[in-house]
Amino acid sequence: MANWNDPQPTRTGFGASTGLDGRMQTREGFDAGLRKYMLSIYNYMAMGVALTGVVAFVMANTAFGVAIMTSPLMWLIVLSPLAIVFAMSFGANRFSQGTLQILFWAFAALMGASMSTIFAVYTGASIAATFFATAGAFAGLSLFGYTTKKDLSGMGSFLIMGVIGLLIASVINIFLQSAALMWAVSFLGVLIFAGLTAYDTQRLKRQYFQLAGTDFMGKAVILGALSLYLDFINMFQFLLMFMGQRD
């Protein structure tokens, strides 16, 4: 897959015919299939983000939602998304596509419930401004990852180690309560998830050429949407620490 930008022009399928123009028709078939595949991922991801936003707003502005988030159920709501991510990642081969869809929507809704607390900390205007700034940055970074001919695969291990470092630093800061460490984590978090947005986009594009025509394609769309959703939400949360205005 070193020449990942060449959509296997010698492969037949996707309605391609044989003959002198068979190679061109095959390439056009892959290009159309790739666009449909990526668009499906972005649609899932966008609907997931929208569901998260709606649930967060409702939970933050209703007595029922506030009651739940101030009860012991809060910990179940906060920890459940992590459990779902692990279940989807490690159980993708065993779960049906329908099950993965249900898990994805449940994950997005639970993330909305757990993020509803930001409305009690930051003003609505600053949350909206941060969201649109994140959306613009995400679009630009994802476009870069999709169109660049530079191989970004080498960034993967480095960025994953960065995420692990962020988690460790965040846990440590729970006890230290250091403002300087919080700002450092926030700054690095924005950079790391910005890099992951470009990296994951290119990875998903490469993945299409490996999975095209297989039964796993439907599942790959949902798992790809989960990856980009996590990049977007984490970048938003870290950026909110910079742009958010507290009530």
N, C-alpha and C positions, 0 to 999 in steps of 0.2 A: 504493500500500500504506500510505498514511498512516493509514487507518482499519483497522489490521491486526487488531484484535480482533473485527471483524465477519467471520465466516467465509463471505463471499460468499453471502448468503441467496438471491440471485436465480438462482444457478447450479443447473442440474439435474444429476442424477447421484447416485451412491452410493445407488441404490435409491429415490430420492425420486420421488413421484408428483405429477402435476399436479393443479390444483384449488385450492380455497380454502385447504387446509392444506398446499399444496406447499411454501410457504416454510418452515414449521416443520419439515417432514420433511427438507428439504434441510439445514437448520441442524443438526438432530439427527444427520444422516448425517455432516456435517463434524466435529461434536463427537466422535462415536464414532471416526471415522477419525483425528482428531488424537490422541485418547487412545492408540489402538493404535500410531500412529507414534511418539509420544514414549516409550511403554512399550518398544517395540522398541529404541529408541536406548539407554534406560537399561539394558535387559537386556544388550545387547552390551557397553556400557561396564562394567557390573558384572562380567561374565564375564571381560573383558579385565583388569580390576584383580585379580580372583581368580587368574587365570593368572600374572600378574606376581608376585603374592605367593608362590605355590607354587614357581615357578621360582627366585625369589630365595632362599627358605628352603632349597630342595634344594641349590642351588649353594653356599650358605654353609656347609652342614653335611655335605657329602660330600667325600671326598678328591679325587674326579674334578673336582668343581666348583671347588674351591680351586686345583687344578692348572691348570685352564683360565684362571681369572681372574688367576693369577700368571705366565702365559705371554704371549708376544707376541700371542696371539689376543685378549687383552683389548681391545686397541685396535680390532680389527675388530668385536667385540661392542658396544663403547661407541658407535662411530660408525655402525653399521648402522641403528639405529632412526631416526636423522635422515635417512638416505638413503631409508628406506621411507616416512617422512612426506612427503618431497618427491615421491616416485614416486606415492603415493596422491593427493596434492593436485593435481598437474599432469597425471596420467595417468588421472584418473577417467573421462573421456569415452571413452578408448580401451580401458580394462580392462573385463572382464566383471565382473558382481557376484560370481561365484565367485572370481575372481582377487583382488578387493578384500578378500574375506573371508579368504583365505589370507594376504594381506599384513598384515591387521589382527592375526590370531593370531600371525604370526611377529614382528610388532612388539612385541606384549605379552610374548611369551616372551623376546625379546632385551632388552627393558627390565628384565625380572625378573633376567636374568643380570647386566646391568650394575649393577643396584641391590643385588646380593647383598653388596656391600662394606659396606653400612650395618650389617650384623650384626656386622662386625668392629670397628665404631666405637662403636655405641650398644647399650645393653642391650635385650634382647627386650621387657621390660616397657615401656620408654619408647617403643619403636617401636610396640607395640600401642596404647598410650595416645594417641600422636600420630595413628595411623591412625583410631581411633574419633572423635577430635576433628575430624579432617579430614572424615570421613564425615558427622558432624553438621552441620558448617559448610557442606559442599557441599549437603546436602539442603535446608537453610534458604535458601541463596542461590539454588539452582536453583528452588525453589518461588517465591521472590520474583520471579525473572525470568519465570516462567511466568504468574504471576497479576497482576503489576503492570500498570496501564494507562499508566504513564509510558514514553515512548519512550526506550529506552536506546541507540539506534543512534549517538547522538553520542559515546558513550563508546568506541566501537570503535577509532577512529584513535588516540585518546589512549592507550588501553591497549596497543595494538600498539607504539606508540612507546616505551611503558614497558618492554615486553618486550625491545625492541632495546637500550634503555639498560641493562637488567639484564645482558644478554649482554656488552655492552662493559665494564661495570664488573666483571663476573666474570672476564673475560680479563685486565683490568688488574690485578686483585687476585692473580692467579696469580704475578705478578712482585713486587707490593708486599707481599703477605702481611700486609695490614692487618686487624687484628681489628675495628676500628671500621667499616671499609668492608664487611667481611663481615656484620656485624650490620645495617648499613644496607640492604645488598642483600637480606638475608633478610626484614627487615621490609617493605620495598617489594614484594618478591616475593609475600609472603602477600596484601598488599592488592591487587596487580595481578591475581593469578589468582583472588582472590575476586570482583573486579569482572568478570573474564572469564567466570566461571561463570554469573553472572546475565545478562550480555550474550549469551553463546552460547546459553543456554536460550531467551531471547526470539527470537534470530535463527533458531533451529531451528523455533520455533513459527511464525514468519512464513513460513519456507521451505516449510512444509507447504502453506499456502494457495496457493503458487506452483506447487508440484510435484504436488499431489493429482491422481491419475488418470494420471500420466505414467509412462513406463517407467523413469525415473531414480529413482523412489521407493526401490527396494531399495538402490541405491548411496548415496542420501542418508542412509539409516539408518546405514550403516557409517561414512560420513564424519562424520556427526553424533556417533556414539559415539566416534570418534577425537578430535574436538574436546573433548568433555567429559572423556574419559580424560586428555588432556594437562592440562586445567585441574586435575583432581583430583590427579594425580601430582605436578605442579609445586607445588601448594599444600601437599601432604604433605611434599615434600622441604624446602621453605623453612621450614615450621612445625617440622620435625624439628630444625632448627638451634637453635630456641628451647626446645623441650620435651624433646629427646633427652638422655638421661644417658649419658655416655661410660663405656665399660668401664674 
